[in-house]
Amino acid sequence: MESGRSPTGLESAAPRRRRQPYGVLIGLAVLGALGGVLWAFLVPTAQVRVTADGSVSLPPAQLARLFDGVAIFALLAFGLGLICGAVIWFAHRQVRGWFGLLTAVVMALLSSSIAMDVGLRVARARYSADDPSAPGVRHLLPDLWLEGAGWNSMPAPWLLLTCAPGLAALTYLILAVSAADTAWLRDDEPMSGPPPEETAAVPADWTYPGAAPGPAMPPPMTPMPPPSDPAERAVWGPPTPAGSHPVTEPVTEADEEWRTRR
């Protein structure tokens, strides 16, 4: 019998679970490469004029096209970050939490790095026929590794690589909050020991062992049957209706006179 297969010929669930994370990570890396190829075909180039003495003139209108190429890559990086955060959240349910958030950030950084490298290589291959030293109009590609960029007076040529990880972390946190799944923020280890026993209902007549018995409850009162002698009926009055308290005292002449006046 082949390893990793059940007796029925179907693959077991454990190898599939082990291969699923690697397949997702490889897919995100391939997606970054495809994003770089897309940028290479969308990027606008600046047309510069090279004179015979080797000087290069770049008009201001063409300089703006270099910034357009950087902006297009930033938008693609934001898209990669959005996809990485959503894919890690839905595909890696077993690692949801801080480890899942870190995985999404790292994968977004890796995907955007691959996109930058592949995009620059493909774009340079498209315009490799241009000789930069020959006089005439040449195509100038934007450089995604921003040599002149800075962050709080600190050189930051890697600034474009922060777009994808930032949006991946934001997407992951938004999905966590919208799912109202806050269990990953606390310890979910099962409680040790046997489960708590259910408390049985205490009978009404139960007393604590050793306690003195309380006063006995009187039996419920039942209505008295009407007397059979007509003379006694005149003295005791009409029979008691069902559900009312029985009359325990005879009806006197004063009571009959009071009822007649009412």
BAFI-3210 file (N, C-alpha, C; in Angstrom, 3 decimals, decimal comma, padded with zeros to 6 digits):
// residues 262
n [1|2|3|4|5|6|7|8|9|10|11|12|13|14|15|16|17|18|19|20|21|22|23|24|25|26|27|28|29|30|31|32|33|34|35|36|37|38|39|40|41|42|43|44|45|46|47|48|49|50|51|52|53|54|55|56|57|58|59|60|61|62|63|64|65|66|67|68|69|70|71|72|73|74|75|76|77|78|79|80|81|82|83|84|85|86|87|88|89|90|91|92|93|94|95|96|97|98|99|100|101|102|103|104|105|106|107|108|109|110|111|112|113|114|115|116|117|118|119|120|121|122|123|124|125|126|127|128|129|130|131|132|133|134|135|136|137|138|139|140|141|142|143|144|145|146|147|148|149|150|151|152|153|154|155|156|157|158|159|160|161|162|163|164|165|166|167|168|169|170|171|172|173|174|175|176|177|178|179|180|181|182|183|184|185|186|187|188|189|190|191|192|193|194|195|196|197|198|199|200|201|202|203|204|205|206|207|208|209|210|211|212|213|214|215|216|217|218|219|220|221|222|223|224|225|226|227|228|229|230|231|232|233|234|235|236|237|238|239|240|241|242|243|244|245|246|247|248|249|250|251|252|253|254|255|256|257|258|259|260|261|262]
n.u [000,856|000,529|002,295|000,707|-001,798|-005,092|-006,654|-008,726|-007,791|-007,942|-006,470|-005,118|-006,301|-004,351|-001,830|-002,878|-003,560|-001,014|000,134|-001,426|-000,845|001,708|001,073|-000,593|001,194|003,097|001,444|000,821|003,346|003,763|001,709|002,724|004,842|003,398|002,110|004,315|004,995|002,695|002,928|005,203|004,207|002,375|003,635|004,448|006,902|009,514|010,440|013,546|016,026|019,020|021,963|024,629|026,990|026,630|025,039|021,997|018,636|015,752|012,489|010,099|007,470|007,849|009,136|007,115|005,959|007,605|006,998|004,385|004,768|005,824|003,616|001,752|002,909|002,718|-000,062|-000,524|000,930|-000,608|-002,892|-001,806|-001,226|-003,835|-004,938|-003,198|-003,666|-006,411|-006,384|-004,692|-006,221|-008,616|-007,711|-005,886|-007,085|-006,396|-004,268|-005,064|-004,753|-002,146|000,046|-000,958|-001,430|001,217|002,170|000,689|001,728|004,457|004,249|003,071|005,137|007,098|005,831|005,516|008,201|009,095|007,489|008,547|011,193|010,816|009,240|010,932|012,954|011,571|010,590|012,980|013,956|012,183|012,855|015,479|016,758|017,366|020,065|021,719|023,813|023,760|022,948|019,727|016,194|015,341|013,998|013,161|013,043|011,181|012,720|012,130|013,348|013,758|016,085|016,410|014,520|013,185|012,678|011,632|014,059|015,725|017,369|015,370|015,125|013,607|010,954|008,635|008,182|006,744|004,075|002,440|002,726|001,618|-001,104|-001,890|-001,780|-003,746|-006,033|-006,234|-006,749|-009,188|-010,881|-010,771|-012,029|-014,566|-015,553|-016,158|-014,715|-013,146|-011,814|-009,213|-007,676|-007,322|-006,429|-007,101|-006,957|-008,109|-010,066|-008,559|-009,048|-012,002|-015,300|-017,580|-020,027|-023,546|-025,892|-028,253|-031,820|-033,176|-035,306|-038,524|-039,183|-036,759|-034,284|-031,461|-029,036|-029,222|-030,431|-033,028|-036,370|-038,804|-041,945|-044,854|-046,695|-050,054|-052,817|-054,488|-057,508|-060,769|-063,929|-066,974|-069,517|-072,920|-075,536|-077,943|-080,429|-083,264|-083,742|-081,241|-079,943|-081,148|-080,029|-077,195|-076,911|-076,557|-074,901|-071,299|-069,608|-067,707|-064,186|-064,034|-063,558|-064,574|-067,517|-067,325|-068,736|-072,007|-074,880|-076,381|-079,470|-079,098|-077,208|-078,721|-080,603|-078,964|-078,056|-080,486|-081,091|-079,059]
n.v [-001,196|002,221|004,930|007,500|007,106|005,942|002,735|002,602|003,870|006,579|009,740|010,548|012,859|014,242|014,598|016,316|018,556|019,340|020,075|022,164|024,826|025,369|025,392|027,649|029,715|029,516|030,114|032,824|033,947|033,466|035,050|037,577|037,689|037,708|040,142|041,864|041,468|042,491|045,187|045,862|046,005|048,004|050,285|053,667|055,171|057,618|059,888|060,728|062,939|062,362|063,920|064,503|064,957|063,478|064,507|064,624|065,503|066,136|066,799|068,642|067,648|064,987|064,095|063,789|061,390|059,455|059,500|058,604|055,920|054,953|055,383|053,623|051,150|051,291|051,130|048,541|047,154|047,691|046,242|043,634|043,420|043,526|041,158|039,240|039,533|038,787|036,168|034,745|034,948|033,514|031,057|030,007|029,030|027,620|028,937|031,385|034,535|036,201|035,003|034,401|037,003|037,952|036,198|037,023|039,628|039,090|037,545|039,388|041,274|039,663|039,031|041,577|042,268|040,348|041,123|043,673|043,059|041,276|042,889|045,081|043,698|042,596|044,921|046,275|044,421|044,748|047,212|046,888|047,174|049,780|051,931|053,544|055,351|056,235|058,928|060,574|059,887|058,364|055,775|056,076|054,316|054,206|054,040|051,733|051,221|053,540|055,809|058,423|058,719|059,359|059,015|060,698|062,220|060,091|057,873|056,057|053,982|051,745|052,334|051,844|049,184|049,001|049,307|047,042|045,219|046,891|047,255|044,610|043,901|045,667|044,733|042,128|042,639|044,028|042,018|040,274|041,762|042,253|039,684|039,170|037,493|037,108|035,249|034,516|036,396|035,786|033,288|030,084|027,547|024,326|023,760|022,330|019,225|017,470|017,989|020,428|019,300|018,966|020,727|019,258|019,603|020,878|019,236|020,386|019,722|019,187|019,121|020,353|017,977|016,970|019,272|020,841|019,718|021,671|023,440|021,565|021,678|022,767|020,688|021,036|023,009|021,793|022,185|022,246|019,807|020,491|020,692|018,065|018,345|020,442|022,386|022,824|023,839|026,346|027,591|027,442|028,584|029,159|026,684|026,512|027,981|026,244|026,354|028,529|029,823|027,773|028,190|028,565|029,331|029,576|031,168|033,997|035,618|038,367|038,577|037,713|039,756|041,927|041,227|041,366|044,097|045,143]
n.w [000,000|-000,823|000,716|002,639|001,596|002,042|002,851|001,001|-001,223|-001,309|-000,588|002,581|005,134|006,547|004,996|003,047|004,534|005,316|002,903|002,039|003,259|002,091|-000,614|-000,756|-000,054|-002,121|-004,257|-003,725|-004,050|-006,807|-007,743|-007,112|-008,963|-011,367|-011,032|-011,258|-013,977|-015,160|-014,397|-015,876|-018,455|-018,271|-017,406|-017,968|-020,033|-019,915|-022,411|-023,411|-024,757|-026,347|-027,010|-029,442|-028,096|-025,824|-023,783|-021,883|-022,185|-020,367|-020,558|-018,493|-018,698|-019,410|-017,179|-015,313|-016,103|-015,115|-012,389|-012,617|-013,275|-010,863|-009,205|-010,327|-009,709|-006,927|-006,568|-007,554|-005,611|-003,335|-004,052|-004,021|-001,285|-000,205|-001,251|-000,136|002,656|002,812|001,741|003,498|005,809|005,210|004,154|005,975|008,471|010,734|011,855|012,705|014,213|016,021|014,809|012,287|011,352|011,223|009,268|007,030|006,658|006,126|003,792|002,063|001,879|000,663|-001,783|-002,976|-003,236|-005,074|-007,213|-007,765|-008,569|-010,766|-012,414|-013,083|-014,467|-016,673|-017,897|-018,594|-020,392|-022,449|-023,575|-024,260|-026,670|-027,117|-027,350|-024,879|-025,229|-027,804|-030,025|-030,058|-029,497|-026,554|-024,368|-021,028|-018,085|-014,996|-011,776|-009,359|-006,962|-004,820|-004,817|-003,889|-001,893|001,409|004,964|007,595|007,631|007,131|004,957|002,686|000,494|000,118|000,272|-001,285|-000,794|001,525|001,076|000,340|002,679|004,680|003,891|003,879|006,615|007,579|006,212|007,253|009,972|009,799|008,789|010,959|012,970|011,838|011,674|014,261|015,879|018,515|019,942|019,357|020,539|023,150|025,642|024,603|025,677|026,714|029,671|032,493|034,242|035,526|034,057|035,424|037,774|037,394|039,359|041,361|041,677|044,704|046,955|048,197|050,816|051,981|054,506|056,310|057,323|060,695|061,593|063,523|063,236|061,566|062,190|061,482|058,457|058,200|057,178|053,991|053,796|053,373|051,721|053,704|053,648|052,628|055,113|055,661|056,925|056,687|058,650|059,784|057,535|057,329|059,503|059,072|056,592|052,956|050,832|050,610|047,853|045,294|045,581|047,296|050,668|053,344|055,402|058,757|061,000|062,439|060,867|062,102|063,313|063,198|061,152|058,977|058,901|058,262|055,741|054,373|054,462|052,829]
ca.u [000,000|001,340|002,254|-000,111|-003,097|-005,892|-006,902|-009,680|-007,144|-008,062|-005,415|-005,536|-006,486|-003,156|-000,947|-003,506|-003,434|000,374|000,472|-002,236|-000,144|002,763|000,440|-001,060|002,360|003,653|000,514|001,000|004,618|003,515|000,878|003,615|005,559|002,450|001,926|005,466|004,865|001,640|003,480|006,146|003,474|001,559|004,434|004,796|008,318|009,823|011,266|014,650|016,793|020,460|022,665|025,855|028,060|026,306|024,164|020,612|017,640|014,490|011,481|009,280|006,301|008,291|009,507|005,906|005,687|008,358|006,199|003,219|005,193|005,929|002,259|001,122|003,428|002,155|-001,429|-000,406|001,370|-001,781|-003,716|-001,159|-001,429|-005,232|-005,126|-002,449|-004,373|-007,661|-006,095|-004,169|-007,319|-009,587|-007,088|-005,127|-007,938|-005,770|-003,237|-005,604|-004,208|-000,953|000,903|-001,562|-001,162|002,618|002,297|000,163|002,671|005,664|003,930|002,879|006,471|007,757|005,162|005,844|009,614|009,164|006,886|009,489|012,325|010,365|008,770|012,073|013,652|010,776|010,542|014,279|014,082|011,356|013,543|016,921|017,329|017,795|021,440|021,666|024,883|023,537|022,109|018,333|015,170|015,442|012,973|013,715|012,144|011,281|013,426|011,275|014,176|013,822|017,360|016,330|013,417|013,588|011,635|012,106|015,473|016,471|017,245|014,413|014,877|012,677|009,659|007,535|007,946|005,879|002,659|001,751|002,576|000,707|-002,493|-002,170|-002,099|-005,035|-007,085|-006,354|-007,393|-010,590|-011,601|-010,881|-013,024|-015,886|-016,013|-016,471|-014,028|-012,116|-011,231|-007,779|-006,975|-007,148|-005,967|-008,207|-006,641|-009,244|-009,986|-008,061|-009,879|-013,311|-016,278|-018,376|-021,251|-024,774|-026,507|-029,611|-032,832|-033,375|-036,746|-039,088|-039,211|-035,427|-033,690|-030,052|-028,897|-028,928|-031,204|-034,288|-037,494|-039,644|-043,371|-045,532|-047,659|-051,426|-053,397|-055,358|-058,908|-061,742|-065,269|-067,885|-070,729|-074,140|-076,341|-079,112|-081,659|-083,647|-083,609|-079,832|-079,591|-081,558|-079,100|-075,844|-076,915|-076,378|-073,618|-070,118|-069,244|-066,427|-063,034|-064,034|-063,306|-065,820|-068,063|-067,109|-069,601|-073,419|-075,451|-077,346|-080,563|-078,553|-076,587|-079,772|-081,205|-077,991|-078,065|-081,750|-080,992|-078,198]
ca.v [000,000|003,432|005,782|008,700|006,773|005,078|001,462|002,765|004,532|008,025|010,336|010,910|014,302|014,864|015,163|017,460|019,723|019,794|020,683|023,347|026,096|025,618|025,758|029,035|030,607|029,509|030,844|034,262|034,343|033,514|036,231|038,733|037,706|038,148|041,582|042,547|041,441|043,451|046,543|046,089|046,346|049,193|051,429|054,636|055,540|059,016|060,002|061,669|063,167|062,255|064,674|063,881|065,038|062,612|065,145|064,131|066,510|065,531|067,848|068,452|066,802|063,593|063,726|063,339|060,006|058,598|059,402|057,763|054,527|054,623|055,327|052,380|050,037|051,397|050,590|047,086|046,650|047,711|045,094|042,433|043,375|043,177|039,730|038,435|039,541|038,020|034,745|034,151|034,863|032,475|029,771|029,514|029,167|026,988|029,812|032,724|035,185|037,017|034,308|034,610|038,382|038,026|035,487|037,883|040,733|038,564|037,136|040,601|041,815|038,793|039,163|042,875|042,231|039,596|041,952|044,733|042,502|040,763|044,005|045,814|042,865|042,492|046,235|046,537|043,552|045,298|048,357|046,617|047,508|051,181|052,186|054,820|056,277|056,701|060,128|060,379|059,779|057,104|055,532|056,008|053,609|054,642|053,135|051,462|051,326|054,995|056,205|059,712|058,781|059,442|058,875|061,435|062,512|058,842|057,319|054,950|053,562|050,614|052,874|051,201|047,849|049,053|049,440|045,751|044,728|047,732|046,957|043,233|043,928|046,336|043,816|041,020|043,134|044,336|040,751|039,722|042,526|042,052|038,325|039,109|036,311|037,618|034,169|034,399|037,388|035,290|031,912|029,169|026,198|023,737|023,734|021,070|018,617|016,989|019,058|020,655|018,520|019,742|020,767|018,726|020,429|020,546|019,076|021,434|019,272|018,766|019,887|020,057|016,882|017,397|020,450|020,529|019,812|022,857|023,165|020,868|022,488|022,259|020,121|021,995|023,039|021,325|022,735|021,386|019,463|021,148|019,812|017,439|018,761|021,818|023,337|023,180|024,691|027,723|028,159|027,561|029,384|028,413|025,962|027,276|027,677|025,552|027,232|029,588|029,338|027,281|028,946|027,768|029,829|029,613|032,466|034,433|036,454|039,701|038,495|037,664|041,091|042,805|040,886|041,834|045,551|045,421]
ca.w [000,000|-000,923|001,909|002,476|001,042|002,875|002,187|-000,103|-002,349|-001,179|000,216|003,927|005,325|007,113|003,966|002,376|005,408|005,317|001,620|001,764|003,505|001,112|-001,879|-000,675|-000,072|-003,469|-005,111|-003,511|-004,684|-008,252|-007,982|-007,132|-010,246|-012,396|-010,852|-011,833|-015,440|-015,513|-014,280|-016,973|-019,671|-018,032|-016,982|-019,014|-020,078|-020,250|-023,614|-023,233|-025,983|-026,153|-028,047|-029,953|-027,104|-024,702|-022,794|-021,879|-021,818|-019,925|-020,367|-017,278|-018,977|-019,404|-015,811|-014,608|-016,462|-014,200|-011,164|-012,924|-013,167|-009,436|-008,655|-010,789|-008,903|-005,572|-006,612|-007,646|-004,303|-002,448|-004,420|-003,499|000,165|000,049|-001,542|000,851|003,937|002,723|001,510|004,740|006,778|004,871|003,856|007,135|009,653|011,895|012,435|012,915|015,395|015,778|013,853|010,973|010,956|010,819|007,996|005,966|006,426|005,486|002,425|001,266|001,613|-000,308|-003,084|-003,573|-003,634|-006,334|-008,257|-008,125|-009,301|-012,063|-013,231|-013,631|-015,444|-017,897|-018,544|-019,220|-021,561|-023,539|-024,189|-024,285|-027,987|-027,122|-026,917|-024,159|-025,640|-029,184|-030,076|-030,463|-028,443|-025,834|-023,338|-019,679|-017,163|-013,594|-010,871|-008,201|-005,759|-004,774|-004,220|-003,201|-000,922|002,807|005,985|008,778|007,383|007,033|003,613|002,629|-000,889|000,159|000,698|-001,997|-000,271|002,709|000,679|000,432|004,056|005,451|003,571|004,301|008,049|007,757|005,749|008,205|011,198|009,495|008,717|012,310|013,721|011,240|011,973|015,696|016,391|019,413|020,741|019,107|021,336|024,518|025,730|024,347|026,111|027,426|031,130|033,011|035,257|035,056|033,905|036,645|037,859|037,452|040,679|041,339|042,331|046,113|047,259|049,055|052,208|052,409|055,606|056,520|058,315|062,060|061,987|064,196|062,295|061,716|062,435|060,395|057,722|058,384|055,952|053,290|054,220|052,382|052,012|054,471|052,878|053,161|056,003|055,032|057,586|056,286|059,766|059,894|056,395|057,624|060,478|058,508|055,358|051,695|050,764|050,178|046,454|045,115|045,449|048,307|052,011|053,974|056,539|059,979|062,073|062,007|060,493|063,116|062,823|062,879|059,836|057,974|058,799|057,590|054,319|053,783|054,278|051,682]
c.u [000,884|001,189|001,448|-001,477|-003,803|-006,130|-007,866|-009,071|-007,233|-006,952|-005,955|-005,594|-005,228|-002,200|-001,554|-003,388|-002,008|000,738|-000,281|-001,504|000,931|002,181|-000,053|000,110|002,996|002,740|000,624|002,306|004,469|002,654|001,714|004,387|004,644|002,154|003,086|005,419|003,792|002,152|004,431|005,451|002,583|002,390|004,673|006,274|008,462|010,762|012,302|015,410|018,278|021,131|023,956|026,984|027,761|025,447|022,729|019,711|016,322|013,477|010,661|008,066|006,673|008,711|008,301|005,575|006,468|007,619|004,941|003,574|005,326|004,539|001,539|001,616|002,882|000,731|-001,414|000,042|000,226|-002,710|-003,130|-001,350|-002,849|-005,471|-004,408|-003,174|-005,633|-007,385|-005,577|-005,287|-008,246|-008,935|-006,354|-005,955|-007,274|-004,711|-003,768|-005,108|-002,993|-000,012|000,353|-001,343|000,279|002,850|001,804|001,122|003,908|005,386|003,678|004,218|007,205|007,145|005,513|007,319|009,798|008,581|007,835|010,635|011,914|009,919|009,908|012,818|012,881|010,731|011,869|014,497|013,267|012,089|015,057|017,555|017,827|019,228|021,474|022,734|024,676|022,661|020,704|017,416|015,239|014,333|013,659|012,672|012,278|012,001|012,576|012,059|014,552|015,082|017,251|015,239|013,970|012,394|012,180|013,625|016,347|016,306|016,337|014,146|013,878|011,245|008,489|007,219|007,093|004,396|001,908|001,654|001,611|-000,742|-002,853|-002,527|-003,447|-006,183|-007,309|-007,080|-008,860|-011,413|-011,775|-011,959|-014,423|-016,430|-016,406|-015,874|-012,864|-011,492|-009,726|-006,984|-006,738|-006,738|-007,159|-007,894|-007,807|-009,000|-009,543|-008,989|-011,225|-014,280|-017,098|-019,671|-022,456|-025,386|-027,942|-030,557|-033,066|-034,867|-037,218|-039,061|-037,845|-034,911|-032,247|-029,921|-028,489|-029,716|-032,515|-035,435|-038,345|-041,087|-044,007|-046,550|-049,045|-051,963|-054,296|-056,797|-059,799|-063,113|-066,139|-069,098|-071,963|-074,919|-077,563|-080,429|-082,005|-083,502|-082,150|-079,383|-079,975|-080,609|-077,728|-075,789|-076,687|-075,024|-072,497|-069,793|-067,881|-065,311|-062,992|-063,799|-064,614|-066,225|-067,976|-067,976|-071,042|-073,869|-076,525|-078,431|-080,072|-077,883|-077,629|-080,407|-080,270|-077,940|-079,319|-081,711|-080,088|-078,951]
c.v [001,235|004,252|007,025|008,418|005,802|003,762|001,584|003,457|006,031|008,542|010,703|012,412|014,970|015,373|016,347|018,711|020,244|020,497|021,987|024,656|026,399|025,995|027,196|030,005|030,668|030,269|032,353|034,762|034,427|034,721|037,503|038,829|038,165|039,643|042,379|042,575|042,429|044,886|046,839|046,470|047,572|050,450|052,381|055,012|057,014|059,044|061,106|061,786|063,182|062,962|063,952|063,928|064,206|063,241|064,661|065,264|065,811|066,646|067,588|067,570|065,318|063,132|063,222|061,889|059,023|058,434|058,557|056,282|054,074|054,498|054,056|051,192|050,097|050,848|049,071|046,475|046,659|046,541|043,780|042,306|042,994|041,690|038,859|038,385|038,700|036,526|034,085|034,009|033,687|031,105|029,180|029,711|028,610|027,874|031,232|033,289|036,002|036,341|034,452|036,024|038,547|037,312|036,340|039,025|040,244|038,169|038,344|041,249|040,987|038,950|040,479|042,934|041,472|040,421|043,060|044,188|042,030|041,896|044,790|044,998|042,786|043,826|046,575|045,644|044,081|046,415|048,138|046,978|048,943|051,286|053,534|055,813|056,828|057,947|059,781|060,323|058,388|057,019|055,342|055,377|054,179|053,591|052,958|051,420|052,801|055,435|057,508|059,816|058,800|059,350|059,517|061,624|061,256|058,292|056,088|054,573|052,414|051,059|052,191|049,814|047,842|049,110|048,125|045,236|045,572|047,412|045,517|043,175|044,576|045,428|042,686|041,471|043,464|043,055|040,133|040,438|042,280|040,662|038,158|037,867|036,778|036,523|034,057|035,439|036,919|033,833|030,982|027,741|025,625|023,696|022,353|020,553|018,195|018,151|019,234|019,859|019,445|019,624|020,285|019,658|019,951|020,376|020,126|021,033|018,844|019,686|019,465|018,946|017,419|018,610|020,006|020,648|021,036|022,476|022,530|021,795|021,918|021,699|021,145|021,853|022,614|021,896|021,722|021,059|020,157|020,183|019,273|017,876|020,178|022,827|023,767|024,058|026,142|028,391|028,416|028,356|028,516|027,714|026,835|026,955|026,999|026,555|028,340|028,956|028,877|028,173|028,062|028,237|029,869|031,041|032,827|035,274|037,852|039,709|038,460|039,027|042,049|042,518|041,395|043,321|045,929|045,178]
c.w [000,000|000,337|001,618|001,888|001,983|002,167|001,023|-001,302|-002,295|-000,292|001,578|004,073|005,828|006,045|003,248|003,225|005,423|004,014|001,380|002,081|002,486|-000,242|-001,886|-000,757|-001,456|-004,429|-004,952|-004,115|-006,199|-008,610|-007,990|-008,435|-011,379|-012,275|-011,406|-013,356|-015,896|-015,435|-015,439|-018,272|-019,502|-017,773|-018,158|-018,916|-020,438|-021,460|-023,408|-024,550|-025,639|-027,333|-028,447|-028,946|-025,846|-023,636|-022,994|-021,429|-021,522|-019,682|-019,110|-017,515|-018,971|-018,010|-015,030|-014,934|-015,587|-012,870|-011,392|-012,821|-011,720|-008,814|-009,085|-009,988|-007,478|-005,529|-006,724|-006,317|-003,297|-002,766|-003,925|-001,985|000,531|-000,174|-000,512|002,192|003,907|002,564|002,781|005,771|006,467|004,664|005,049|008,396|010,903|012,531|012,608|014,241|015,028|014,784|012,439|010,457|010,493|009,487|006,835|005,640|005,693|004,041|001,525|000,928|000,562|-001,703|-003,757|-003,979|-004,948|-007,479|-008,705|-008,968|-010,698|-012,968|-013,863|-014,686|-016,769|-018,629|-019,219|-020,446|-022,736|-024,281|-024,221|-025,619|-028,046|-026,593|-026,206|-024,605|-027,049|-029,170|-030,568|-029,251|-027,832|-024,778|-021,995|-018,753|-015,746|-012,763|-009,616|-006,898|-005,630|-004,036|-003,431|-002,169|000,494|003,729|007,257|008,730|007,364|005,621|003,609|001,179|-000,982|000,432|-000,002|-001,454|000,993|002,343|000,881|001,866|004,885|005,166|003,927|005,786|008,301|007,335|006,734|009,480|010,957|009,416|010,098|013,113|013,169|011,499|013,427|016,340|017,252|020,258|020,534|019,875|022,771|024,467|025,590|024,765|026,896|028,928|031,596|034,098|034,702|034,903|035,171|036,599|037,963|038,844|040,589|042,075|043,751|046,372|048,248|050,523|052,724|053,502|055,758|057,553|059,672|062,505|062,617|063,209|062,578|061,974|061,215|059,750|057,933|057,080|055,275|053,735|053,070|052,710|052,757|053,618|053,468|054,054|055,263|055,652|057,147|057,410|059,934|058,726|056,653|058,588|059,851|057,208|054,127|051,669|050,217|048,724|046,394|044,913|046,464|049,673|052,650|055,149|057,771|061,134|061,580|061,728|061,503|062,475|062,461|061,510|058,742|057,792|058,063|056,096|053,647|053,566|053,108|050,381]
res [m|e|s|g|r|s|p|t|g|l|e|s|a|a|p|r|r|r|r|q|p|y|g|v|l|i|g|l|a|v|l|g|a|l|g|g|v|l|w|a|f|l|v|p|t|a|q|v|r|v|t|a|d|g|s|v|s|l|p|p|a|q|l|a|r|l|f|d|g|v|a|i|f|a|l|l|a|f|g|l|g|l|i|c|g|a|v|i|w|f|a|h|r|q|v|r|g|w|f|g|l|l|t|a|v|v|m|a|l|l|s|s|s|i|a|m|d|v|g|l|r|v|a|r|a|r|y|s|a|d|d|p|s|a|p|g|v|r|h|l|l|p|d|l|w|l|e|g|a|g|w|n|s|m|p|a|p|w|l|l|l|t|c|a|p|g|l|a|a|l|t|y|l|i|l|a|v|s|a|a|d|t|a|w|l|r|d|d|e|p|m|s|g|p|p|p|e|e|t|a|a|v|p|a|d|w|t|y|p|g|a|a|p|g|p|a|m|p|p|p|m|t|p|m|p|p|p|s|d|p|a|e|r|a|v|w|g|p|p|t|p|a|g|s|h|p|v|t|e|p|v|t|e|a|d|e|e|w|r|t|r|r]
***
